[in-house]
Amino acid sequence: PNPKVGTVTQDVAAAVKALNTLTVAVTVTSDVELSIVGNTEDGAAKKLANQLNGLKALGDAAIGMMDNIPQPAKDLFEAIKIDNTRDTVTISLKVDKATIETAAKMAPGGGVR
């Protein structure tokens, strides 16, 4: 096991304890938008956002090296955005219609509805 990964995971667990509320919203039109907003206390959002961005960077690196993961899945992972204000951290993802159609064609059954 990589001790650095364990430390990052422990730091994220500590930062998550600062969450007061967590709100999830999904908007479906021709696109799909996902938003997860965590409200923190004592300005902990920046630390939590930094930790989540660190985990995302590890995931980006790992996924980038895996040839068996389709490019649309890699693109979706890269499209995840993590932002913060003093007391909120937001994770967002927008999946456009073209990406949805490409993924559907790659799925078993070739996107048959």
C-alpha positions as CSV (number, residue, x, y, z in Angstrom):
1,P,0.0,0.0,0.0
2,N,1.1,3.5,-0.8
3,P,1.4,5.5,2.5
4,K,0.7,8.8,0.8
5,V,-2.7,7.6,-0.5
6,G,-3.6,6.6,3.1
7,T,-2.7,10.0,4.4
8,V,-4.8,11.7,1.7
9,T,-7.7,9.5,2.5
10,Q,-7.4,10.3,6.2
11,D,-7.2,14.0,5.5
12,V,-10.4,13.8,3.3
13,A,-12.1,11.9,6.1
14,A,-11.2,14.7,8.6
15,A,-12.3,17.4,6.2
16,V,-15.7,15.6,5.5
17,K,-16.4,15.8,9.3
18,A,-16.7,19.6,8.8
19,L,-19.7,19.2,6.6
20,N,-23.0,20.5,8.0
21,T,-25.2,19.7,5.0
22,L,-24.9,18.0,1.7
23,T,-27.3,18.8,-1.2
24,V,-27.5,16.9,-4.5
25,A,-29.2,18.2,-7.6
26,V,-29.7,16.6,-10.9
27,T,-31.1,18.5,-13.9
28,V,-32.1,16.5,-17.0
29,T,-32.7,18.3,-20.3
30,S,-31.0,17.2,-23.5
31,D,-27.9,17.3,-21.2
32,V,-27.5,16.0,-17.7
33,E,-26.1,18.2,-14.9
34,L,-25.1,17.0,-11.5
35,S,-24.3,19.3,-8.6
36,I,-23.2,18.3,-5.1
37,V,-22.9,21.1,-2.6
38,G,-21.5,20.7,0.8
39,N,-21.9,23.4,3.4
40,T,-19.1,23.5,6.0
41,E,-18.2,25.4,9.1
42,D,-15.2,27.5,10.0
43,G,-14.0,28.0,6.4
44,A,-13.2,24.3,6.0
45,A,-14.5,24.2,2.4
46,K,-11.1,25.2,0.9
47,K,-9.3,22.4,2.7
48,L,-12.0,19.9,1.6
49,A,-11.9,21.1,-2.0
50,N,-8.1,20.8,-2.0
51,Q,-8.3,17.3,-0.7
52,L,-11.0,16.3,-3.3
53,N,-8.9,17.8,-6.1
54,G,-6.0,15.8,-4.9
55,L,-8.0,12.6,-5.0
56,K,-9.3,13.6,-8.5
57,A,-5.8,14.1,-9.7
58,L,-4.8,10.6,-8.5
59,G,-7.9,9.2,-10.3
60,D,-7.0,11.2,-13.5
61,A,-3.5,9.7,-13.5
62,A,-4.7,6.2,-12.8
63,I,-7.5,6.3,-15.4
64,G,-5.2,7.9,-18.0
65,M,-2.9,4.9,-17.8
66,M,-5.6,2.3,-18.3
67,D,-6.1,1.4,-21.9
68,N,-9.3,-0.7,-21.1
69,I,-11.2,2.4,-20.0
70,P,-13.1,3.9,-23.0
71,Q,-12.2,7.5,-23.9
72,P,-15.8,8.9,-23.1
73,A,-15.4,7.6,-19.5
74,K,-12.1,9.3,-19.2
75,D,-13.6,12.5,-20.6
76,L,-16.4,12.3,-18.1
77,F,-14.0,11.9,-15.2
78,E,-11.9,14.9,-16.5
79,A,-15.1,17.0,-16.7
80,I,-15.7,16.8,-13.0
81,K,-15.2,20.2,-11.5
82,I,-14.5,21.0,-7.8
83,D,-14.9,24.6,-6.6
84,N,-15.3,26.3,-3.3
85,T,-16.3,29.4,-1.5
86,R,-15.4,30.1,2.2
87,D,-18.2,27.8,3.5
88,T,-19.2,25.6,0.5
89,V,-17.6,23.1,-1.7
90,T,-19.2,22.2,-5.0
91,I,-18.7,19.1,-7.2
92,S,-20.3,19.5,-10.6
93,L,-20.5,17.5,-13.8
94,K,-22.3,18.4,-17.1
95,V,-22.8,15.6,-19.6
96,D,-23.9,16.9,-23.0
97,K,-26.2,15.1,-25.4
98,A,-23.4,14.1,-27.8
99,T,-21.5,12.4,-25.0
100,I,-24.6,10.6,-23.8
101,E,-25.3,9.3,-27.4
102,T,-21.6,8.2,-27.8
103,A,-21.8,6.3,-24.5
104,A,-25.1,4.7,-25.4
105,K,-23.6,3.4,-28.7
106,M,-20.7,1.9,-26.8
107,A,-23.0,0.2,-24.2
108,P,-24.0,-3.5,-24.7
109,G,-26.8,-3.5,-27.2
110,G,-25.3,-0.5,-29.0
111,G,-27.8,2.0,-27.7
112,V,-30.9,0.1,-28.7
113,R,-33.8,1.7,-26.9
